[in-house]
Amino acid sequence: MRRSPRNISIALAVISITIATAGVAQQSSAPLSAQTAMQDVAVNQPERPQVGERISPENLHRISRPGLYGISKSPDGSDYGVLEGRLIRYDPHTMQVQSIIREVDQILD
């Protein structure tokens, strides 16, 4: 096959179409992959506590030494605890979550 300008143009056109088609195929599959990954994360993560949610005392670690967590004494009507790996403030009478402060790696007290 000779390298004529016409043959080179045809070859470049074929390469361009191939690249464009591959890009479209990759874009169309990306959202599905991302959606599947998000579903896997959602399935494998524990349920996060929500503000206003009533919590079970059995699942809660009540904090007795807040200074170890870098926080001061809790305000009146509140206590601190660790629930599902998160430092929370809750009402000890109603067991409702008042705020979610941050994630914690381990129980310190």
N, C-alpha and C positions, 0 to 999 in steps of 0.2 A: 504494500500500500504506500502510495506516494504521500508526501507531506505537502499537500496543496493547501492554499488558504481555505478552500471550501471544506476539506476534510478536517482541518484544525478547528474551524468554526463549528462543525457538526459535533466533534468530540467535546468541545467546550460546552456546547448546549446540553449534551447528554450528562456531563458532569454536573452542570448547574442544576438540572432537573433532579438528579439523584440526590444532591445535597439538600435542595429545597424539600423534597419528599421526606427525607430522613428527619429534617427539622420539624416538619409538621407532625410526623408520627411521634417524635419525642415529646413535643408539646402536648399532644392529645393524651399521652399516657402519664404525664407528670401529675396532673391533678388527682388521678386515681391513686397513684403511688402515695402522694402526700395524704390523701384521705385515709388510705389504709394504715399508714404510719400513725396518724392521729388517733384512729380507732384503737390500734394496739396500745398506745400510751394510755388512753382513757380506760381500757379494760384492765391494764396492769397497775394502775395507780389506785391507792386507797381513796375512799370517799373523803373529800375535804370538808372540814366543818364549815358551816355557814353562820354568819352573824344572825342572831335571832333563833337559831336552832336549839332545841332542848337536847342535852347530851346525857348519856348514861354515866353514872359515877364509876361503873366498873371499867370503862374505857379511858378514864381520866387519871392522870398522875397529878395530884394536887401539889403545888409548889410550896414548900415550907421555908425556903431560903431564897427569896427573889434576887438578892444581891449576886448570887452565883450566875444568874442569867443576865446581869447588867441592868436590872430594873429595881426600882425602889418599892417600898411597901405599897400594896394595892389600895386604891381609893375605897372609902366606905361603900359597902354594898357590892363589892367585887372581890374576887380572889383570882390568882393566876394558876394556870395548869398547863400541862402538855397533853395534847390530844392529836393522835395520828401524825406525830412528828412536828406539830406546830404549837408554838407558845401562844396561849389564848388568855383572855380575861373573861371571866364568867360570873354570873350571879349565883352564889352558893345556895340561895333559897329556892330559886326557880330552875336552876341548872341550865339557864339560857346563855349562849355565847354572846358576849357583849362586843368583843373585838378579837381579831386575829392579828397578832403582833408580828410574828416571823416564824420561819422554820428553825428547828433545833436538831442538831445531830445526835445528841444523847441526853439522857436524864442526868442532871448534875447534883441533885439532892435526894 
